[in-house]
């Protein structure tokens, strides 16, 4: 694959990544009022998961694809930023953080595709006793707290912030893209990193949803930069 084709494929993946998140938001928002539903108790979420099984499955499958794509994006963008030269330290580190973000995101999402639907079936079964429902609620809470911390706090927040920050540093050093784009990456990374405060029960409010949206815009901007520019002009930004 020549450079032109590689850049076009990367642009297509980036634009897909930027757009598909809003499709996911629409599907899961209609089905289970996501992402607000993440904070709902088992008594609310489990019956809803069963009632909206198709929407939950389709939405989270798309979210799984979205999360897996973070990995190749981290690699492709790093190599494009290097522009045929050896990857500098910032770009090498950014790939590692991008891989970590993708893996942690996937681990968090899996709970909604496999264990949660199984818990929903057991919880809503008429033959299930109240004591069993209480046990299911405990399992739900433990699984949601653990996988939520792994997926959302670490995968979507902290490690995504580290990936974007180190990648932006690589962009700043190589000048592969405009300096304002690197600065935008720093700003988005700073917002995403605040999600780690949730481990200490600090409510960061709308900061994470806003910066996640900024990340989607980052994908779209970078996709556009690659789509409408030739490889020969990348390092002259």
N, C-alpha and C positions, 0 to 999 in steps of 0.2 A: 504494500500500500504506500503510495507516494504521500508527501507532506500535505498536498492539497486535499486529498481524500481523507487523510487522517484528521485534518482540521475540520472538515465538513462533518464527518461522523461524530467527532467530539462536540461540535456545535449542536448537532441534532439531539444527542443525548442530554446535553445541558438544557436545551429548550424544552425537551420532553420532561426533564426533572423539574423545571420551573413551573410548567403548566399542570402536570399530573397531580401535584400536591393540592391544588385548588379543586380538582375533580374529587380527590379523596375527601377533602373537607366537606364538599357538597354531599357525597354519598353517605358518609358516616354522620354528618350533621343532621340530615333528614332522618336517618335510621335510628340513631341513639343520642342525638344532641351532642355529638362529639365536637370538641374535646372537653366540654363542661362535664360530660358524663363520667369522665375519669375519676372524679371526686365523689361520685354517688355511691351509696352503700350497696351491698349485695342484694338487699330486698328490692331495690329499684332496678339495678343493672341486670341481674341474672334473668328475671322474667322478660326484660326488654331484649336481651341478647337472643333468647329463644324466639320471641315474637318477630324480631327483625333479622332472622338468621341469614337470609340471602344478602341483605344490605351489609350486615356485619362482615360476612365472609368476603364479599366482593370488595368492600372498602379496605379491609385489612390485607387482602391479597395484593391490591394495588400498592398499599403502603409498604408491604414487604418488598415488592419490586423496586419501589422508590428507594428504600433503605439499602438494598443490595447494590443499586447503581452508584451509591456514594463511593464504593470501593474503586470501580474502574475510573470514575470521574477524578478521584484523587490522584490516580496514577497518570491518566492522560493529560490532565491540566499541568501537572508537575513537569512532564516531559516537553509539553508545548512551551511552558515558561522558560525551560532551559534552552530552547531553540537550537537543538542539535548539539549542545555542549554538555559537558559532564554536569550532573545534578549537584548543585551546591548543598551545603549542610542543611539549610532551611528547607529546601525542597525535599531532600531525603527524609527529614524528620516529619514533614507534612504528610508524606505518604503513609508513614506509620500511624499517625494520629487519624488519618482518614480511614484506614483499615479498621482501627479500633472503634471509631464512631459507627461504621457500618455493621460490624459484628455485634456491638452492644444494642444498636437499634433493632436488629433482627431478633436478638434474644428477648427483648421487651415485647415485640409484636407477636411472637409465637404464642404468648399466653392467651391472646384473643382468638386464635385460630384453632387451638387444640384443647387446653385444659378448661378454659372458661365456658365454652359451649357444653362440655361434659358436666361441669358443675351446674350449669343452668338447667339441664335436663333433670338432674337429680333433685335440685332445689324445688322445681315446679311440679314434680311428680306428686300426685294426690296421696300416694302411699307413703310418702316421706314424713317421718314424725318431726315434731318441733325440735326435739333434741338433736336429730340428725341435721335439720336446717341450721341450727346454731353452730354445729360442727362445720358445715359447709361454709357458713359465713366466716368462721375463723380462717379456714383454708383460703377463701377468697381474699380476705384482707391481707393475709401473709403473702400470698402470691402476688397480689396487686402492688403491695408496698415494695416487695423485693424487685419484681420485674419492672415496676414503674421507675424505681431508682436507677436500675441498670439501663433501661431503655431510654427514658425521657431525661432524667437528670444527667446521667453520664454520656449516653449515646447522642441524643439530640442536642444536649446542652454543652457539657464540659469538653468532651473530646472533639465535638464538632467545632467548638470555639478554638481549641488548640490547633486543629487542622487548618482552619481559616486564617488564624493569626500567623502561623508559620508559612503558609502558602503566600499570604499577603507580603510577608517579609521577603520571600523569594522573588515575588513580583517587583517589590520596591528595589531590591538589589540588582536584578537583571534588567529592569525597565522594559520588560516584555510587553507590558500593558501600561496605560496611563497611570501616573502617580495617584490621581484622584480615585482610581479604581482600587488601588492598594489601600488607600485611606478608608474607603467605604468598607473594605474587608475587615480592617482593624476595628472599625466602629461596630460592625455586625458581630464580630467575635467577642468584643467586650460585653455586648448585651447578652449573648448566649452564655457566656461564662458565669453570669450571675445566677443561673439556674442551680449551681452547686450549693447555693445558700439554702435551698430547700431541705438539704440534709440536716441543717440546724433549725428547721421549722420556720425559716424566714420567708414570709410571703412577698414574692417579687412582683406580684400583680400582673400587669399587662406587658411587662418588659419582654418576657419570653415569647408570647404570641407575636408581638411586634417585630422582634428580631428574627423569628422564624420566617415571617413574611419578607423581611429584608433579605434573608438568605435566598428565598425563591427569586426575588428580584435580581440578586447577585448572579444566580444561575442564568437567568434570561439575558442580563447584560453581557455576560461573558460569552454566551452562545451567539448573541448578535455580533459582538466584536470579532469572533472567529468566522462567522458566516459571511460577513460582508467585507472582510479584509483578506488579502492574500498572505501566504506564509512569509513572503519576503519583507512584508511591512510590519510583522509582529514585533521584532526587536527594535523598531524605530519609533515605537509609540512615545 
